[in-house]
Amino acid sequence: MNPLTVQIPQTLRYQLEMLAQREGVSLDQYVAYALARQVSSAYTLTPREDAAQQRAEFTALLQTLGSASDDEIQQALVERERAEPDASLTPEAAARVRERIAKQRER
């Protein structure tokens, strides 16, 4: 962990201390948790309102890319760079991601 010094009003510090105490954690732990929660909310998946437009743009993109024969596709697959799976991506984590994607599609 890296230290971060932030100047905040005393009233805010008091509120944070009270919340940390209520949660039974240190002020540092509570602030780190609150910041992480706020940052992660920026990455929440939301349905796109312009899905039809996005689909049309994707179709247009596919048309501009042209087509490849089965042999060309197979050759590209043979020549592609291999990457090792991320060690932190466990089968359970992958299953949770698949479940979230399926639920999102149902909406």
C-alpha positions as CSV (number, residue, x, y, z in Angstrom):
1,M,0.0,0.0,0.0
2,N,1.1,3.5,-0.7
3,P,0.5,6.4,1.7
4,L,-1.7,9.3,0.5
5,T,-1.9,12.6,2.3
6,V,-5.2,14.5,1.7
7,Q,-6.3,17.7,3.3
8,I,-10.0,17.4,4.3
9,P,-12.3,19.5,6.5
10,Q,-12.4,18.4,10.1
11,T,-16.2,17.8,9.8
12,L,-15.6,15.3,7.0
13,R,-12.8,13.6,9.0
14,Y,-15.2,13.3,12.0
15,Q,-17.9,11.7,9.8
16,L,-15.4,9.3,8.3
17,E,-14.2,8.3,11.8
18,M,-17.7,7.7,12.9
19,L,-18.5,5.5,9.9
20,A,-15.3,3.6,10.4
21,Q,-16.1,3.1,14.0
22,R,-19.6,1.9,13.2
23,E,-18.0,-0.6,10.7
24,G,-15.4,-1.7,13.2
25,V,-12.4,-0.8,11.1
26,S,-9.7,1.7,11.2
27,L,-10.1,5.1,9.5
28,D,-7.5,4.1,6.9
29,Q,-9.3,0.9,6.1
30,Y,-12.7,2.7,5.8
31,V,-11.3,5.5,3.5
32,A,-9.6,2.9,1.3
33,Y,-12.9,0.9,1.1
34,A,-14.9,4.1,0.3
35,L,-12.5,5.2,-2.4
36,A,-12.4,1.7,-3.9
37,R,-16.2,1.5,-3.9
38,Q,-16.4,4.9,-5.6
39,V,-13.9,4.1,-8.3
40,S,-15.4,0.7,-9.0
41,S,-18.8,2.3,-9.6
42,A,-17.3,3.9,-12.7
43,Y,-16.8,0.4,-14.2
44,T,-20.4,-0.8,-13.6
45,L,-21.9,-2.3,-16.8
46,T,-25.1,-0.5,-17.9
47,P,-27.3,-1.3,-20.8
48,R,-26.7,0.9,-23.8
49,E,-29.6,3.0,-24.9
50,D,-28.3,3.1,-28.4
51,A,-28.0,-0.7,-28.9
52,A,-29.7,-0.6,-32.3
53,Q,-27.2,2.0,-33.5
54,Q,-24.3,0.1,-32.1
55,R,-25.5,-3.0,-33.9
56,A,-25.8,-1.1,-37.2
57,E,-22.3,0.3,-36.7
58,F,-20.9,-3.1,-36.0
59,T,-22.5,-4.6,-39.1
60,A,-21.1,-1.7,-41.2
61,L,-17.6,-2.4,-39.7
62,L,-17.9,-6.0,-40.6
63,Q,-18.7,-5.1,-44.2
64,T,-15.7,-2.8,-44.4
65,L,-13.4,-5.5,-43.1
66,G,-14.1,-7.8,-46.0
67,S,-14.2,-11.6,-45.7
68,A,-11.6,-14.3,-45.4
69,S,-11.6,-17.9,-46.6
70,D,-11.5,-20.8,-44.2
71,D,-7.9,-21.4,-45.1
72,E,-7.0,-17.7,-44.3
73,I,-8.8,-17.9,-41.0
74,Q,-7.0,-21.1,-40.1
75,Q,-3.6,-19.6,-41.1
76,A,-4.3,-16.5,-38.9
77,L,-5.2,-18.7,-36.0
78,V,-2.0,-20.7,-36.4
79,E,0.2,-17.6,-36.6
80,R,-1.5,-15.7,-33.7
81,E,0.4,-14.8,-30.6
82,R,-0.3,-17.1,-27.7
83,A,-0.9,-15.6,-24.3
84,E,-0.8,-17.4,-21.0
85,P,-4.1,-17.2,-19.0
86,D,-4.2,-14.8,-16.1
87,A,-3.4,-16.8,-13.0
88,S,-6.0,-14.8,-11.0
89,L,-8.8,-15.9,-13.4
90,T,-10.0,-19.0,-11.7
91,P,-12.6,-21.2,-13.2
92,E,-15.0,-19.9,-10.5
93,A,-14.3,-16.3,-11.5
94,A,-14.8,-17.1,-15.2
95,A,-18.1,-18.8,-14.3
96,R,-19.2,-15.7,-12.4
97,V,-18.4,-13.5,-15.4
98,R,-20.3,-15.8,-17.7
99,E,-23.3,-15.6,-15.3
100,R,-23.2,-11.8,-15.2
101,I,-23.0,-11.6,-19.0
102,A,-26.0,-14.0,-19.3
103,K,-28.1,-11.9,-16.8
104,Q,-27.2,-8.7,-18.6
105,R,-28.4,-10.2,-21.9
106,E,-31.7,-11.2,-20.3
107,R,-32.5,-7.5,-19.5
